[in-house]
Every structure is written in structure tokens, then in C-alpha cells.
């Protein structure tokens, strides 16, 4: 039984980490790093909001006039389900809201230099299914937490052009919980699986292992540090029109301390023939052949892998079409084709998973209306294609092309303090996917509600 495929569990875990373009892009990334920007379609590469979030949206956009501090969070509430094509069985996500906080600080030094720092989580989301969900054998809980600390510098070349850059110090942690299906596991050296047990032993004597028989709970965790960089430029044509671009360098992430913790789940009333006339409970067999020291499901074993966090390039414009109305448009390219294969080196098994991701392209549109000196109204839209091909759509992330509609409001609480609130509705068309190894066997329906809030200080 050494051919047990436990190592694929680690592969799924690390695939989740690799899906790093999120709530308004793809995968587990969170682009909503400002209550102001979220309300206007998450635009801002040409004119970041005055809350310090230029650290994320464009390092060239730090204020050269005032100190800015932004403290906020996005609250992400995914919901959806999977429907099996054959049986019609439906499994639904556990509906929860997950907070993703952020903090930005920037300060000018003279008229041409500004420094800033950001503490934010551009990678962080949880996909949580019941332990009885159809896809539990690929994963029923996937957690990604990515915390960036980005010291940033911005320099004003002249009255029209500013440039900036930052160093991304990244801590990534991941967790995946899944069940293992006894019916798919090898039955000794017979060339059969436990699901075919009755070909060698009648059901009356040995019992039956039906598809979807849980025999192990597997919890995988890993974390690592990585470093990247972020560059940006903003060009102001005049007081009404500006253009901006930013480049987030891809990071090669090496997770060397992944750990697999396992727990055996009892399978009653099933016995295995180990010799003529000798039947042994399957729990006893699996304890010695799968969970014992040196076996594939030994608890506490380690594994490592390497995968890319792809580069991003964003370009956009901001146009003040009227004294109180500004329009925004951004385009984003993400180099997801870099995520082709995922090599895995475990203590007992090795594997290479083929992902075949494709590059993604997204468009964001936004508008901002200054009602008066106190109130600002915002609205926006964005859309993008999917990164994952059909064969990579699983319960860990049922990702597809998406469209989002956003709205927001800003209110000045004092001369130095403003509150920005926003809402996003994420809509994704139904997409074919799978809950088990092999071809797609059903349809995923996945959507989300997002709420953003930021308290901004400017003085």
C-alpha cells in the first residue's frame, strides 16, 4: 500500500497558495486595500486615494504635501455550491465573513521626497466546506494568509512626473484540511482498490467499501518568508489628466517546512483477507500500512516545494471631466502562465502536478463625485478572465471569470479625518469543475459580498 497518494494533498495545499490573484482578480489575492479605492472599482494606479494606500496601488503616488495614515479592512463573504452532474447532489460553502486588515502611513520630506510603509494582506482568504461536502477528498478547508510589509519611497522628478518603489517583505502561511477516500486506495499487491474488495472477498464476509468512505483526516500547514519589489510611475499631463503604471515583481516561493498531520477515521464492519481464512479489520490494516512510522500517512511528516507568485503589471488613467467628477480606468496583466507545474518533494513520496494556468487580463472602471466639501460618492466596475483551466477548478478554489459592481461613500469627519465605506458584489458564472480526481463531474456556483472600511487621516 505504499502507493497511497497522500502527497497529492500537499500539492493541493500549495496550489491554493499559488492561486494568488483574488477577490477582484483571481484566486486568493485581495486587491481591495482601500475603502476609497474599492468604492470606485478598485482603480487608482494613476491617482491613488489620499489615505496612504498608494503604497499598494502605486508607490509613485505618495503625497508630497501632507502626512497620510489609513487604517482599514475588507470583509469578504464568499458563498456558493457544487452540483453533481449525475446525482444532482448539492454541497454548499459554509457562509462566513473574513476580515483582511490594512495599515498605511506616508510622510513627505521636503517638496520632492516622500516615504511610506504599508502593512497589508494581499493574499488571504478561506474556502470552508462542511466535512460532508462532495469535494472533501480534494479539500474541505483551504486557508491562505499573506502579510506584506512594504517600505516605500517616492520621488518627484518634476511637476509632472513622480516615481516610486517598495520592497515587499512577505510572510505566507497556508493550511489545507481534507479527507482521504478508502475506496480509491490500493488493496495491497492485488492491483485492485478497496472499492473492489468484493472481487476477492464476498460482502457477507468482508463487508463493502463504497465510494466516499472516509478513513483519514489530513491537515497540512506550511509557511515561509519571501522578498519582492514594487515599482511605479505617475505622469500628470495637467491638473485634469494623469496616467500611471506599476509593476509588482513575481516572487519564487520556496516552502521548505510543510507539515502533514493526520488522524485515522474508523471504518466499521469492513475486514481484509491477509491469508487464506484470515480476516483482519481494515482499521488495523490501515494503521500499520498507512499511518505507521515511515508510511505515507505518518503524522508529522514534512514536505517542500517551489512555486511562483506571478508578476503583475497595471496601467491606467484618471480624468477630471468636471470640477466635481473624476473618471478612472485601469488595465491589469498577471503572468499566470508562469504557474505551469508544481514539483513536490515529500519525505516518502514525490510528485509533479500539472497546472497549465494562463495569463489573465482585467479592466477596472470607476467614478467619483464630490457632492460637497464633506461628502463624496463613488461607483465602479471590473471584470477579468479566469486563470485556472477547466481541469484545475476544484473545491479549494472554484475560480472563473468574474465581474464585480462596486459603490461607496466618503464622509469628512473633521478637517483631518475621513471615513470611507464601500461595497462590492462579486459575480461569477457557473463553471464546470470536479470534486474528485479525474474529469469534471459537476458545476460550481461561486459569488461573494465584500465590504470595505477605512479611517483616513491627513495633516
C-alpha positions in Angstrom: 0.0 0.0 0.0 3.0 2.3 -0.3 1.4 3.8 -3.5 -1.1 5.7 -1.3 -1.4 9.2 -2.8 -1.1 11.3 0.3 1.5 13.6 -1.3 -1.2 14.9 -3.7 -2.8 16.5 -0.6 0.3 18.7 -0.2 0.2 19.5 -3.8 -3.4 20.8 -3.5 -2.4 22.9 -0.5 0.4 24.6 -2.4 -1.8 25.1 -5.4 -4.1 27.1 -3.2 -1.1 29.3 -2.2 -0.2 29.6 -5.9 -3.7 30.9 -6.8 -2.7 34.4 -5.7 -5.0 36.7 -7.6 -8.1 37.1 -5.7 -11.4 38.6 -4.8 -11.4 41.2 -7.5 -8.7 39.5 -9.5 -8.1 35.7 -9.3 -7.6 33.2 -6.6 -6.8 34.2 -3.0 -5.5 37.7 -3.6 -7.3 40.7 -2.1 -7.0 43.8 -4.3 -9.4 45.7 -2.1 -6.8 47.5 0.1 -8.7 50.8 0.5 -12.3 51.7 1.3 -11.9 54.6 -1.0 -10.5 52.7 -4.0 -12.9 49.8 -3.6 -15.8 52.1 -4.0 -14.6 53.4 -7.3 -13.9 50.0 -9.0 -10.6 49.4 -7.2 -8.9 51.9 -9.5 -6.1 54.2 -8.5 -2.9 53.5 -10.4 -3.0 57.0 -11.9 -4.4 58.8 -8.9 -4.3 56.8 -5.6 -6.7 57.7 -2.8 -5.4 60.2 -0.2 -5.2 57.5 2.6 -1.6 56.2 2.2 -2.8 53.2 0.1 -0.6 54.4 -2.8 2.0 52.1 -1.1 -0.1 49.3 -2.6 -1.8 50.9 -5.6 1.2 52.8 -7.0 4.4 53.6 -5.0 4.9 56.8 -7.1 1.7 58.2 -5.7 2.7 59.0 -2.1 1.7 62.5 -1.1 4.4 65.2 -1.3 2.3 67.7 0.7 0.7 66.0 3.7 1.2 63.1 6.1 -1.4 60.4 5.3 -2.5 57.5 7.5 -5.0 54.9 6.6 -6.4 52.2 8.9 -9.0 49.9 7.5 -10.2 46.4 6.5 -12.1 44.5 3.8 -14.6 41.9 4.9 -15.0 39.1 2.4 -18.1 36.9 2.4 -17.9 34.1 -0.2 -20.9 31.8 -0.9 -21.7 29.2 -3.4 -22.2 25.5 -4.0 -21.3 22.5 -6.2 -23.9 20.4 -8.1 -23.1 16.9 -9.3 -24.0 16.4 -12.9 -25.2 12.8 -12.4 -26.8 12.7 -9.0 -27.9 16.3 -8.7 -26.4 16.4 -5.1 -25.6 19.9 -3.9 -22.9 20.8 -1.5 -22.8 24.4 -0.2 -20.0 26.5 1.3 -20.1 27.5 4.9 -21.0 31.1 4.8 -18.7 33.4 6.9 -17.1 36.8 6.6 -13.3 37.0 6.7 -11.6 40.3 7.7 -8.5 41.4 5.8 -6.9 44.4 7.6 -4.5 47.0 6.3 -2.5 50.0 7.6 -0.7 52.6 5.5 1.5 55.5 6.6 3.2 58.1 4.3 5.0 61.3 5.0 6.7 64.0 2.8 10.3 65.1 3.4 10.7 68.3 1.6 8.9 69.0 -1.7 10.3 66.1 -3.7 10.7 63.1 -1.4 8.1 61.0 0.4 8.5 57.9 2.5 5.8 55.4 3.4 5.2 51.9 4.8 2.3 49.5 4.5 1.2 46.5 6.4 -1.4 44.7 4.4 -2.6 41.2 3.4 -2.9 40.9 -0.4 -3.1 37.2 -0.1 -5.7 35.9 2.4 -8.9 34.1 2.2 -10.6 30.9 3.4 -12.7 28.4 1.5 -14.6 26.4 4.0 -16.9 23.5 3.1 -18.7 21.1 5.5 -16.7 17.9 6.2 -19.5 16.0 4.4 -19.2 18.0 1.2 -18.6 16.1 -2.0 -15.2 17.7 -2.6 -13.8 16.9 0.8 -11.4 14.4 -0.7 -9.7 17.3 -2.6 -10.1 19.7 0.3 -12.8 21.0 2.6 -10.9 23.9 4.2 -8.3 26.0 2.5 -6.6 28.9 4.3 -4.1 31.3 2.9 -2.7 34.2 4.9 -0.2 36.5 3.3 1.2 39.5 5.2 3.2 42.1 3.4 5.4 44.8 5.0 6.4 47.3 2.3 8.7 50.2 3.0 8.3 52.6 0.1 10.0 55.7 -1.3 8.5 58.2 -3.8 10.4 60.9 -5.7 9.0 63.9 -7.6 11.1 64.2 -10.7 9.4 67.4 -11.7 5.9 69.0 -11.5 4.6 66.4 -13.9 6.4 63.1 -13.2 6.9 61.1 -10.0 8.4 57.7 -9.5 8.4 55.3 -6.6 9.4 51.8 -5.4 9.0 49.5 -2.5 10.5 46.3 -1.0 7.9 43.6 -0.3 8.8 41.6 2.8 6.3 38.7 2.6 5.2 36.1 5.1 2.9 33.4 3.7 1.2 30.7 5.7 -1.1 28.1 4.3 -3.4 25.4 5.7 -5.4 22.7 4.0 -7.8 20.1 5.5 -9.1 17.2 3.5 -10.4 13.7 3.9 -9.0 10.6 2.2 -11.3 8.1 0.4 -10.6 4.5 1.3 -12.4 3.2 -1.9 -9.6 4.7 -4.1 -6.7 3.3 -2.2 -4.6 0.3 -3.4 -5.6 -3.1 -1.9 -2.2 -4.5 -1.2 -0.5 -6.0 -4.1 -3.7 -7.2 -5.8 -3.8 -4.5 -8.4 -7.2 -3.6 -7.1 -8.5 -0.8 -4.8 -10.5 -1.2 -1.6 -13.6 -0.2 -3.6 -13.1 -3.6 -5.4 -12.7 -5.6 -2.2 -15.6 -7.8 -3.0 -13.8 -9.2 -6.1 -11.5 -11.0 -3.7 -13.8 -11.4 -0.7 -17.6 -11.7 -0.6 -19.5 -8.8 1.0 -21.0 -11.2 3.6 -17.6 -12.0 5.0 -15.6 -8.7 4.4 -18.3 -6.0 4.1 -18.2 -3.4 1.3 -16.2 -0.2 0.8 -18.4 2.2 -1.1 -17.2 5.3 -2.9 -16.8 8.2 -0.5 -15.7 6.2 2.5 -13.6 8.5 4.8 -10.7 6.8 6.5 -8.3 9.7 7.2 -8.4 13.4 8.0 -5.3 15.2 6.8 -4.2 18.7 7.9 -1.4 20.4 6.1 0.4 23.5 7.2 3.3 25.5 5.9 4.8 29.0 6.0 7.7 30.9 4.5 9.2 34.3 4.1 9.9 35.8 0.7 11.1 39.1 -0.8 10.0 41.0 -3.9 9.8 44.6 -5.1 7.2 47.1 -6.4 7.8 49.9 -8.9 5.6 52.7 -10.1 5.4 55.9 -12.1 2.7 58.7 -12.4 2.7 61.3 -15.2 0.4 64.3 -14.8 -0.5 65.9 -18.2 -2.2 68.8 -16.5 -4.5 69.4 -13.5 -7.2 67.3 -15.1 -5.4 64.2 -16.6 -2.9 61.8 -15.2 -1.5 58.4 -16.3 0.1 55.8 -14.1 1.7 52.4 -14.2 3.0 49.9 -11.6 4.9 46.7 -11.7 4.8 44.1 -9.0 7.7 41.7 -9.4 7.0 38.0 -9.2 8.3 36.0 -6.3 9.6 32.5 -6.3 8.3 30.9 -3.1 10.1 28.0 -1.5 8.1 26.3 1.2 10.5 24.0 3.0 8.7 23.4 6.3 5.4 22.0 5.2 4.0 19.5 7.8 1.3 16.8 7.3 -0.7 16.0 10.4 -3.1 13.0 10.1 -5.9 11.3 12.1 -7.3 7.9 11.3 -11.1 7.7 10.9 -12.6 4.3 11.8 -14.3 2.3 9.1 -16.5 -0.3 10.9 -17.7 -3.6 9.6 -15.0 -4.0 6.9 -12.4 -6.7 7.0 -9.5 -7.6 4.8 -8.2 -11.1 3.9 -4.4 -11.2 4.7 -4.1 -15.0 4.4 -6.5 -17.9 3.5 -9.3 -17.9 6.1 -7.7 -14.9 8.0 -9.7 -11.7 8.1 -8.4 -8.5 9.8 -10.4 -5.3 10.5 -9.5 -2.7 7.9 -8.7 -0.2 10.6 -5.9 -2.5 11.8 -4.6 -2.9 8.3 -4.5 0.8 7.6 -3.0 1.7 10.9 0.0 -0.5 10.1 0.2 0.1 6.3 -0.7 3.8 6.0 -0.4 5.6 9.4 2.7 3.9 11.0 6.1 5.5 11.1 7.7 5.7 7.7 4.3 5.1 5.9 2.6 7.6 3.6 0.2 8.9 6.2 2.6 9.1 9.1 1.6 12.1 11.1 4.1 14.9 11.4 6.0 14.2 8.1 7.5 17.1 6.2 7.4 18.2 2.6 8.7 21.0 0.4 8.0 22.6 -3.0 8.7 25.7 -5.0 6.2 27.8 -6.9 5.8 31.3 -8.5 3.8 34.2 -7.3 3.3 35.8 -10.8 4.3 39.3 -11.8 1.6 42.0 -12.2 1.6 45.0 -14.5 -1.1 47.7 -14.1 -1.6 50.8 -16.3 -4.4 53.4 -16.1 -5.6 56.9 -16.3 -7.6 59.4 -14.2 -9.5 62.2 -15.9 -11.4 65.1 -14.1 -14.2 65.6 -16.6 -15.9 68.2 -14.5 -14.9 70.2 -11.4 -16.6 67.6 -9.1 -16.4 64.5 -11.3 -13.4 62.2 -11.9 -13.3 59.1 -14.0 -10.8 56.2 -13.7 -9.8 53.3 -15.9 -7.1 50.6 -15.1 -5.9 47.6 -17.0 -4.1 44.7 -15.3 -2.0 41.9 -16.7 -0.9 39.0 -14.5 1.7 36.5 -15.6 -0.2 33.3 -14.5 1.4 31.3 -17.4 4.4 31.1 -15.1 2.4 28.6 -13.0 2.8 25.6 -15.2 3.9 22.7 -13.0 4.2 22.2 -9.2 7.1 20.0 -8.1 6.7 18.3 -4.7 9.3 16.6 -2.6 8.0 14.7 0.4 9.7 12.5 3.0 8.3 9.4 1.4 6.8 10.3 -1.9 7.4 12.8 -4.8 5.1 14.2 -7.3 4.7 16.8 -10.1 1.3 18.3 -10.6 0.5 19.9 -13.9 -1.5 23.2 -13.6 -1.3 24.8 -17.0 -2.5 28.2 -15.9 -3.0 31.0 -18.4 -2.3 34.8 -18.2 -5.1 37.0 -17.1 -6.3 40.4 -18.2 -8.6 42.7 -16.3 -10.3 46.0 -16.8 -11.4 48.3 -13.9 -13.6 51.4 -14.3 -14.5 53.9 -11.7 -16.1 57.3 -11.0 -16.0 59.8 -8.1 -18.4 62.6 -7.5 -17.6 65.3 -4.9 -21.1 66.3 -3.6 -19.7 69.0 -1.4 -16.7 69.6 0.9 -17.9 66.8 3.2 -19.4 64.1 1.1 -18.0 62.0 -1.9 -19.9 59.4 -3.8 -18.2 56.6 -5.8 -19.1 53.8 -8.2 -17.2 51.2 -10.2 -17.0 48.0 -12.2 -14.3 45.5 -13.0 -14.1 42.2 -15.0 -11.4 39.7 -15.9 -10.9 36.2 -17.4 -10.0 33.1 -15.4 -6.5 31.9 -14.6 -7.4 28.3 -14.0 -8.2 25.9 -16.9 -11.2 23.7 -16.5 -9.2 20.8 -15.1 -7.9 22.9 -12.2 -11.3 24.0 -10.9 -11.7 22.3 -7.5 -13.3 23.0 -4.1 -10.1 24.5 -2.9 -10.8 27.4 -5.3 -13.7 27.2 -7.7 -12.3 30.1 -9.7 -13.5 31.5 -13.0 -14.0 34.7 -15.0 -15.6 37.3 -12.8 -17.4 40.7 -12.9 -17.8 43.0 -9.9 -20.0 46.0 -9.3 -19.0 48.4 -6.6 -20.2 51.5 -4.8 -19.0 53.7 -1.9 -19.2 56.9 0.1 -16.7 59.1 1.8 -17.5 61.4 4.6 -15.2 64.0 6.2 -15.5 63.8 10.0 -13.1 66.7 10.6 -10.5 68.8 8.8 -8.0 65.9 9.3 -10.1 62.8 9.3 -12.3 61.0 6.8 -14.3 57.7 6.7 -14.6 55.7 3.5 -17.1 52.9 3.2 -17.7 50.6 0.2 -19.5 47.5 -1.0 -18.7 45.0 -3.8 -20.8 42.3 -5.3 -18.7 39.6 -7.0 -20.5 37.6 -9.6 -19.0 34.5 -11.3 -20.8 32.5 -14.0 -21.3 28.8 -13.3 -18.2 26.8 -14.2 -17.5 23.1 -14.7 -15.3 21.6 -12.2 -14.6 18.5 -10.2 -14.8 17.2 -6.6 -12.6 14.1 -7.2 -9.5 13.1 -9.3 -10.3 12.7 -13.0 -12.6 14.6 -15.3 -15.0 17.3 -14.3 -18.2 15.9 -12.7 -20.3 18.9 -11.9 -20.8 22.7 -11.8 -19.5 25.3 -9.3 -21.6 28.3 -8.4 -19.4 30.9 -6.6 -20.1 34.5 -5.6 -19.2 36.9 -2.8 -20.2 40.1 -1.0 -17.4 42.4 0.1 -17.5 45.3 2.5 -14.7 47.9 2.9 -14.0 50.5 5.5 -11.1 52.8 6.1 -10.4 55.6 8.5 -8.0 58.1 6.9 -6.1 60.9 8.5 -4.4 63.7 6.5 -2.4 66.5 8.2 
